[in-house]
């Protein structure tokens, strides 16, 4: 039985070796050269423990290389294997015992399976492998601090904020009329945001010409007090003439803004000049446009960009620089501040009106006050400071005024 079994194993080993010469047509590999003659009954070469290119363990000269073979699956395999030794084992009782004593595994593809009764070696940690000693330097990258290169780019500090714009004038809120002079329109709309200020360069003091010194309350129009007070809105101020606008809460109102110009000294200088010579302060076009109309004491300019109509009243009508239907550019001189009012003189000032198209109303008089504030800020390169009525002393309107002096 033992010899028969050994013979079958030898034949199987030779068949496996012969399979190595079988090649698939077209794979490009040359069949190996025939190896050494295997004696009859030999088990064939043991499986190598390292991969080789030549299945017959031959070098370039055809000599057989001596490659040591270590079979770790067989215990006590230090004794050399004698291929000519008899296969009978006197201590083996069965054919299976004789096969188990064979030092060479006849089938290299079959691996020994662990005994189900033994513990899996992979479940037990190797006692020689232990955690690294805390005294040894750590190789963990996360524990290593890498010094980042310093940014060599010089730090550029942000530019300092621009200084606040200087305060150039003070003004009362829109619609805040002198007490007892009517009901103003509280409206901070800038109806002409890009217009120029109508006085070219002189300081100005928008205020009432009727309810200030020199008007219906008496006094002198050249009083220095008139040139030291904050601006005051007088759109919708009450008048005797039947002039109205849908924006004012009452009828018979002032439809524009009165502007006192220059200083008390300038006022007295104008008094010394003849009416035809007066021309201290230039009045300019507030935007590009056409001189639409010239009356007895008024000039009308229609802006080409906005369609607004600007009226200039009380100029020196003998020294106008424009004629009807002239085309003018913003900043062109129209005339000079005076007191022309037909046959009746008024105080030295400019009466400035603005008509603008409003939805649902058409072209109507609108308050020019806040447009003048914005334009003066641009001209002066500063800002206006709003004040309250109780912070600055103002002239109180009398209970009874001379209505004959309720002029424009």
TIMARRO-548217 format. One line per 2 residues: number of its first residue (from 1); their letters; for each residue z, y, x of C-alpha. Coordinates in steps of 0.5 Angstrom, whole numbers, plus 500, padded with zeros to 3 digits. Layout:
N
NUM> A> Z:Y:X; ...
//
This chain:
408
1> XX> 500:500:500; 502:505:506
3> XX> 495:504:509; 491:505:503
5> XX> 495:511:501; 494:514:508
7> XX> 486:512:508; 485:516:502
9> XX> 489:522:505; 484:522:511
11> XX> 478:522:507; 480:528:503
13> XX> 482:532:509; 475:530:512
15> XX> 472:532:505; 475:539:505
17> XX> 473:540:513; 466:538:511
19> XX> 466:543:505; 466:549:510
21> XX> 459:548:512; 457:549:505
23> XX> 454:556:504; 451:560:499
25> XX> 443:561:500; 442:568:502
27> XX> 449:570:504; 447:572:511
29> XX> 452:567:515; 450:562:520
31> XX> 453:555:519; 459:553:524
33> XX> 457:548:529; 459:541:529
35> XX> 466:541:531; 469:535:536
37> XX> 469:528:533; 475:526:529
39> XX> 477:519:530; 477:514:525
41> XX> 484:514:521; 486:521:524
43> XX> 489:526:519; 484:532:521
45> XX> 487:538:524; 493:541:522
47> XX> 492:548:518; 493:554:523
49> XX> 498:559:522; 494:565:524
51> XX> 487:567:521; 481:565:525
53> XX> 474:567:525; 472:560:527
55> XX> 474:554:522; 474:549:528
57> XX> 478:554:533; 472:555:538
59> XX> 471:561:543; 465:563:545
61> XX> 464:558:550; 465:552:545
63> XX> 472:550:548; 477:548:543
65> XX> 483:553:544; 490:551:544
67> XX> 493:555:538; 500:553:537
69> XX> 502:551:530; 509:552:527
71> XX> 510:549:520; 516:552:517
73> XX> 516:548:511; 518:541:515
75> XX> 525:541:518; 526:538:525
77> XX> 519:538:527; 520:539:534
79> XX> 518:532:536; 510:532:538
81> XX> 506:528:532; 503:522:535
83> XX> 496:521:531; 496:514:534
85> XX> 503:512:531; 503:507:526
87> XX> 504:509:519; 510:504:517
89> XX> 517:507:517; 522:501:518
91> XX> 527:506:514; 522:508:508
93> XX> 523:503:502; 517:506:498
95> XX> 511:509:499; 513:516:497
97> XX> 519:516:502; 513:514:508
99> XX> 509:520:505; 515:525:505
101> XX> 516:523:513; 509:525:514
103> XX> 510:531:519; 503:534:516
105> XX> 502:537:509; 495:533:508
107> XX> 493:539:502; 494:546:505
109> XX> 493:549:498; 499:546:496
111> XX> 506:549:497; 513:546:497
113> XX> 516:549:491; 524:550:491
115> XX> 529:545:488; 531:548:481
117> XX> 538:546:483; 538:551:489
119> XX> 539:558:489; 533:563:490
121> XX> 533:565:497; 531:572:494
123> XX> 537:573:490; 541:573:496
125> XX> 541:579:500; 540:578:508
127> XX> 547:579:511; 544:581:517
129> XX> 541:587:513; 546:593:512
131> XX> 546:600:510; 545:605:516
133> XX> 551:607:519; 554:614:517
135> XX> 554:616:525; 547:614:526
137> XX> 542:620:525; 539:620:518
139> XX> 531:620:517; 531:622:510
141> XX> 526:627:510; 530:630:504
143> XX> 536:631:508; 532:635:513
145> XX> 532:643:513; 525:645:515
147> XX> 525:653:517; 520:656:513
149> XX> 516:661:518; 518:668:517
151> XX> 513:673:513; 511:678:518
153> XX> 507:682:513; 511:689:513
155> XX> 514:690:507; 511:696:503
157> XX> 516:700:499; 513:702:492
159> XX> 511:710:492; 517:714:489
161> XX> 516:716:482; 513:723:481
163> XX> 518:728:480; 519:730:472
165> XX> 514:736:470; 517:743:470
167> XX> 519:746:463; 515:752:462
169> XX> 517:754:455; 521:753:449
171> XX> 519:752:442; 522:750:435
173> XX> 520:744:431; 513:745:427
175> XX> 515:747:420; 521:751:422
177> XX> 520:758:420; 525:764:420
179> XX> 530:763:415; 528:766:408
181> XX> 520:767:410; 517:761:406
183> XX> 517:754:407; 513:751:413
185> XX> 509:745:413; 513:739:418
187> XX> 507:736:421; 507:735:429
189> XX> 499:733:428; 495:735:434
191> XX> 488:736:430; 485:739:437
193> XX> 487:734:442; 482:737:448
195> XX> 482:744:446; 483:750:451
197> XX> 489:755:450; 485:761:447
199> XX> 489:766:452; 486:765:458
201> XX> 492:766:463; 497:771:460
203> XX> 504:768:458; 504:768:450
205> XX> 510:768:445; 507:765:438
207> XX> 511:768:433; 511:772:426
209> XX> 508:779:427; 511:780:420
211> XX> 518:778:420; 520:780:428
213> XX> 521:787:431; 515:792:429
215> XX> 513:788:423; 516:789:416
217> XX> 523:788:418; 522:795:422
219> XX> 524:796:430; 519:797:435
221> XX> 513:791:437; 514:793:444
223> XX> 521:791:444; 523:786:450
225> XX> 526:781:445; 520:779:442
227> XX> 518:777:449; 524:773:451
229> XX> 524:768:445; 522:761:444
231> XX> 515:759:440; 516:759:432
233> XX> 511:756:427; 509:761:422
235> XX> 503:757:418; 505:757:411
237> XX> 509:764:412; 509:767:405
239> XX> 504:773:404; 502:778:398
241> XX> 495:776:399; 492:770:395
243> XX> 490:766:401; 492:759:400
245> XX> 491:752:403; 492:745:400
247> XX> 497:743:406; 502:748:404
249> XX> 507:747:399; 506:754:396
251> XX> 501:759:395; 500:766:398
253> XX> 501:764:405; 499:765:412
255> XX> 493:761:414; 494:761:422
257> XX> 499:762:428; 500:769:430
259> XX> 501:769:438; 504:775:442
261> XX> 501:776:449; 503:778:455
263> XX> 510:782:456; 513:789:453
265> XX> 510:793:459; 503:790:457
267> XX> 505:792:450; 506:799:452
269> XX> 500:799:457; 495:798:451
271> XX> 499:803:447; 496:808:452
273> XX> 489:806:452; 484:808:447
275> XX> 482:803:442; 475:802:445
277> XX> 478:801:452; 484:796:450
279> XX> 482:789:454; 488:787:458
281> XX> 488:780:456; 482:775:455
283> XX> 481:771:449; 476:765:451
285> XX> 473:759:447; 477:753:446
287> XX> 471:748:446; 464:748:446
289> XX> 461:751:440; 457:756:437
291> XX> 459:763:434; 458:762:427
293> XX> 460:769:424; 463:776:426
295> XX> 466:780:421; 470:787:421
297> XX> 476:784:425; 474:776:426
299> XX> 470:772:430; 469:764:428
301> XX> 467:759:433; 465:752:430
303> XX> 466:746:435; 460:742:437
305> XX> 464:736:439; 470:736:433
307> XX> 466:740:428; 473:744:427
309> XX> 472:752:426; 476:756:430
311> XX> 478:764:427; 480:769:432
313> XX> 483:775:429; 485:782:431
315> XX> 480:782:437; 478:789:440
317> XX> 471:789:436; 468:794:441
319> XX> 469:790:447; 466:783:444
321> XX> 463:779:449; 459:774:444
323> XX> 454:775:438; 453:771:432
325> XX> 449:765:433; 451:765:441
327> XX> 452:758:444; 459:758:448
329> XX> 462:753:453; 470:752:453
331> XX> 473:757:457; 468:763:456
333> XX> 470:769:454; 470:772:447
335> XX> 473:778:447; 480:781:448
337> XX> 487:782:445; 488:788:441
339> XX> 490:790:434; 484:791:430
341> XX> 485:790:422; 479:794:419
343> XX> 481:801:418; 489:799:418
345> XX> 492:797:425; 497:791:426
347> XX> 501:789:432; 498:787:438
349> XX> 497:780:438; 492:774:436
351> XX> 491:771:430; 489:764:431
353> XX> 486:759:425; 484:752:425
355> XX> 480:749:420; 479:741:420
357> XX> 475:736:416; 481:732:412
359> XX> 479:726:408; 480:727:401
361> XX> 481:735:402; 474:737:406
363> XX> 474:742:411; 481:746:410
365> XX> 486:750:414; 491:746:418
367> XX> 497:748:422; 494:749:429
369> XX> 502:750:432; 502:743:436
371> XX> 495:743:438; 497:750:441
373> XX> 503:747:444; 499:741:448
375> XX> 494:746:450; 499:751:453
377> XX> 502:745:457; 496:743:460
379> XX> 494:750:462; 501:751:465
381> XX> 502:744:468; 508:743:465
383> XX> 512:741:459; 515:745:453
385> XX> 522:744:451; 524:743:443
387> XX> 530:747:441; 534:747:435
389> XX> 535:754:431; 543:754:432
391> XX> 542:754:440; 538:761:441
393> XX> 539:767:437; 533:769:432
395> XX> 532:775:428; 534:773:421
397> XX> 529:775:415; 532:781:411
399> XX> 533:780:404; 528:785:402
401> XX> 522:787:406; 516:792:405
403> XX> 511:788:402; 506:793:404
405> XX> 507:791:411; 506:783:410
407> XX> 500:783:414; 496:778:417
//
